[in-house]
Amino acid sequence: MPSLTIRNIPEDILEILRARAGRNRRSLNGEVLVLLERHALAPATDARRLIEEVREIQRRYTVPTVDHDEIDELKRRGRVR
C-alpha cells in the first residue's frame, strides 16, 4: 500500500491529532486517514443548493421589520389616558 510522509508539522497540530486519536481509540495514522476521508475527499457541496437552504432558513426565522412610525403608533395604542 502506498504511504505518505508529512514533514514539519507544527507541534500544536500534532498534539491535537494525537489527542483526537486517543479519544477515538485510533492510531495517529488512523486518525489522519479518517480526517482525510471525511473532509478532504468528501463530495463537494453544491453551493447553489446550500445558498438556497440558507435563504429558506432566513425566510422561516426572520422577524418582520417595524419602522419608527409603526412603533410610535403601537406605543400610542398601548397607553391609557
C-alpha positions in Angstrom: 0.0 0.0 0.0 1.3 3.5 -0.8 2.5 5.8 2.0 2.7 9.5 2.6 5.2 11.4 4.7 4.3 14.8 6.1 7.2 16.9 7.3 7.4 20.0 9.6 4.0 19.5 11.3 3.6 22.3 13.9 3.8 20.8 17.4 0.3 22.1 18.4 -1.3 20.5 15.4 0.4 17.2 16.2 -0.8 17.3 19.8 -4.4 18.0 18.6 -4.1 15.0 16.3 -2.7 12.8 19.0 -5.4 13.8 21.4 -8.2 13.1 18.8 -6.6 9.8 18.0 -6.6 8.9 21.7 -10.2 9.9 22.2 -11.3 7.9 19.2 -9.1 4.9 20.1 -7.2 5.1 16.8 -3.5 5.3 15.9 -2.3 8.7 14.8 -2.1 7.3 11.2 -5.7 6.0 11.5 -7.0 9.3 12.8 -5.3 11.2 9.9 -6.8 8.8 7.4 -10.3 9.3 8.8 -9.9 13.1 8.7 -8.7 12.9 5.1 -11.6 10.7 4.1 -14.2 12.8 5.8 -13.0 16.3 4.9 -10.5 16.3 2.0 -12.2 13.6 0.0 -15.8 14.4 0.8 -18.0 15.2 -2.2 -18.0 18.9 -2.9 -21.1 20.8 -1.6 -23.4 22.2 -4.3 -23.0 25.9 -3.5 -26.3 26.9 -5.1 -28.2 24.3 -3.1 -26.5 25.4 0.1 -27.3 29.1 -0.5 -30.9 28.3 -1.2 -31.1 26.3 2.0 -29.7 29.2 4.0 -32.2 31.6 2.3 -35.1 29.3 3.2 -33.9 29.2 6.9 -33.6 33.0 6.9 -37.2 33.3 5.4 -38.5 31.0 8.1 -36.9 32.7 11.0 -36.6 36.4 10.1 -38.6 38.7 12.2 -40.6 41.3 10.2 -39.2 44.8 10.5 -41.1 47.6 12.0 -40.3 51.3 11.2 -40.3 54.2 13.7 -43.8 55.4 12.8 -45.3 51.9 13.4 -43.5 51.8 16.8 -44.9 55.2 17.7 -48.4 54.2 16.7 -48.1 50.9 18.7 -46.9 52.9 21.8 -49.9 55.3 21.4 -52.3 52.5 21.2 -50.9 50.9 24.3 -51.2 54.0 26.5 -54.2 54.5 28.6 -55.3 58.1 29.4 
